[in-house]
Amino acid sequence: MKPLERYTVVAATVGLIVALASYANAAVLCGRRDGGTGQIADGASLKLRTACKSNELPVDASTLGLGAVSGFIVRTGNTVSTNVVLSSSANCEPGEFATGGGVLALGNDGGLPVMRSSRPQPDTPGTTPTGWRVTEVNSAATGTITATTYVVCAVP
């Protein structure tokens, strides 16, 4: 798997893990098996299940190329408000690396937030991301928008 493809799978996987972490009956993260290689298929959706189906394989941190990761933690950046456009970031602690991120954006007094970008930082190919940055715009003629950026960090 190429580094960019692996990063995409990792970001999607961690987002899924965080979103479904409270699903009490789930025991394993499963990905569709590629019939030709016997490995997780490139671009496969990952699902949290009590057991993998016959055409799936269990997925763990080493399968995703994360090596020895002891866990994941969600960190937040500052909450920012504006009436036009805002960019905000959230950063991992030293030694951690970013696996995904996003934003919670709200409109106030008629404001209507629209996401323009959501990306790792740094976003230079071949670098290890250590944070997440988003850009939001108020698409309404009135009101303000408020945004808080989130980053999911892998803890070695």
Wavefront OBJ file of the C-alpha trace (Angstrom):
o trace
v 0.000 0.000 0.000
v 1.424 3.432 -0.929
v 2.005 5.939 1.949
v -0.806 8.265 0.805
v -3.249 5.346 0.466
v -2.225 4.088 3.906
v -2.768 7.572 5.381
v -6.253 7.725 3.816
v -7.148 4.315 5.255
v -5.693 5.269 8.655
v -7.621 8.554 8.780
v -10.874 6.835 7.860
v -10.253 4.012 10.329
v -9.460 6.238 13.260
v -12.517 8.365 12.532
v -14.607 5.205 12.562
v -13.017 3.980 15.796
v -13.662 7.297 17.554
v -17.222 7.550 16.241
v -18.137 4.017 17.251
v -16.046 3.645 20.405
v -19.131 3.495 22.599
v -20.749 0.668 20.608
v -20.708 -1.893 23.441
v -21.213 -5.124 21.456
v -18.404 -4.520 18.964
v -15.222 -6.498 19.397
v -13.237 -6.253 16.159
v -12.608 -3.879 13.266
v -13.059 -5.727 9.941
v -12.042 -4.926 6.361
v -12.988 -6.624 3.070
v -10.458 -9.233 1.922
v -8.951 -8.867 -1.568
v -9.522 -12.204 -3.317
v -6.260 -11.912 -5.272
v -3.854 -10.916 -2.496
v -5.609 -12.271 0.589
v -4.939 -8.902 2.272
v -7.266 -6.026 3.152
v -8.490 -4.607 -0.167
v -7.240 -1.112 -1.094
v -9.991 1.401 -0.357
v -12.006 -1.129 1.644
v -14.552 0.210 4.115
v -13.841 -0.819 7.680
v -16.633 -1.942 9.970
v -16.850 -2.533 13.691
v -18.404 -5.969 14.275
v -18.719 -8.637 16.921
v -16.898 -10.962 14.461
v -15.608 -10.565 10.903
v -17.569 -12.123 8.038
v -16.002 -14.857 5.888
v -14.947 -12.343 3.201
v -13.322 -9.992 5.758
v -10.127 -9.849 7.796
v -9.592 -8.351 11.259
v -7.709 -5.037 11.188
v -5.285 -3.811 13.853
v -2.816 -0.947 14.167
v 0.066 -2.882 12.563
v -2.138 -3.822 9.558
v -2.714 -0.103 9.020
v 1.008 0.621 9.151
v 0.795 2.321 12.548
v 3.359 0.075 14.218
v 3.337 0.114 17.997
v 0.492 2.455 18.910
v -0.784 2.255 22.465
v -3.943 4.242 21.764
v -5.643 7.256 20.266
v -6.657 10.561 21.822
v -8.817 13.388 20.525
v -7.391 16.873 21.052
v -9.063 20.211 20.338
v -7.846 23.583 19.216
v -9.169 26.962 20.290
v -12.788 27.858 19.548
v -12.838 30.725 17.045
v -15.731 33.025 16.029
v -16.051 35.375 13.043
v -18.604 36.877 10.690
v -16.713 36.017 7.463
v -13.988 33.293 7.137
v -11.918 31.474 9.742
v -9.083 28.975 9.817
v -8.396 27.015 12.964
v -6.047 24.197 13.911
v -5.586 21.547 16.597
v -2.229 19.919 17.344
v -0.979 16.656 18.775
v 1.418 16.607 21.711
v 5.145 16.003 20.998
v 5.755 12.375 19.989
v 2.162 11.841 18.779
v 1.034 11.940 15.155
v -2.272 12.915 13.577
v -4.445 10.238 12.011
v -7.487 12.340 11.190
v -9.461 15.367 12.222
v -12.447 17.595 11.639
v -14.463 20.497 12.956
v -17.608 21.316 14.885
v -18.994 24.516 13.344
v -22.124 26.363 14.444
v -23.982 29.379 13.098
v -25.127 32.156 15.427
v -27.787 34.813 14.744
v -28.324 33.621 11.168
v -24.733 32.585 10.403
v -24.372 29.513 8.162
v -20.988 27.723 8.331
v -19.660 25.916 5.238
v -16.398 23.934 5.344
v -13.891 24.994 2.671
v -11.069 22.650 3.699
v -10.121 20.041 6.260
v -6.558 18.757 6.048
v -3.578 17.431 8.001
v -0.741 19.721 9.088
v 1.775 19.733 7.624
v 0.075 18.615 4.405
v 3.301 18.219 2.427
v 3.552 14.764 0.794
v 5.959 12.482 2.653
v 5.737 14.306 6.005
v 4.179 12.971 9.183
v 1.134 15.033 10.150
v 1.108 16.347 13.714
v -2.069 18.427 13.576
v -5.261 19.238 11.672
v -6.410 22.511 10.065
v -9.856 23.536 8.824
v -11.216 26.571 7.020
v -14.862 27.606 7.421
v -16.792 30.401 5.726
v -20.022 32.117 6.772
v -22.214 31.673 3.682
v -24.972 33.901 5.106
v -25.057 37.673 4.788
v -25.620 38.029 8.537
v -24.633 36.451 11.837
v -21.430 34.764 12.897
v -19.918 31.281 12.837
v -18.050 29.519 15.627
v -15.717 26.576 14.996
v -13.657 24.174 17.102
v -11.097 22.003 15.314
v -10.405 18.419 16.420
v -7.443 16.138 15.722
v -7.202 12.406 16.427
v -3.655 11.638 17.590
v -1.959 8.238 17.758
v -0.070 7.740 21.011
v 3.076 5.582 20.578
l 1 2 3 4 5 6 7 8 9 10 11 12 13 14 15 16 17 18 19 20 21 22 23 24 25 26 27 28 29 30 31 32 33 34 35 36 37 38 39 40 41 42 43 44 45 46 47 48 49 50 51 52 53 54 55 56 57 58 59 60 61 62 63 64 65 66 67 68 69 70 71 72 73 74 75 76 77 78 79 80 81 82 83 84 85 86 87 88 89 90 91 92 93 94 95 96 97 98 99 100 101 102 103 104 105 106 107 108 109 110 111 112 113 114 115 116 117 118 119 120 121 122 123 124 125 126 127 128 129 130 131 132 133 134 135 136 137 138 139 140 141 142 143 144 145 146 147 148 149 150 151 152 153 154 155 156
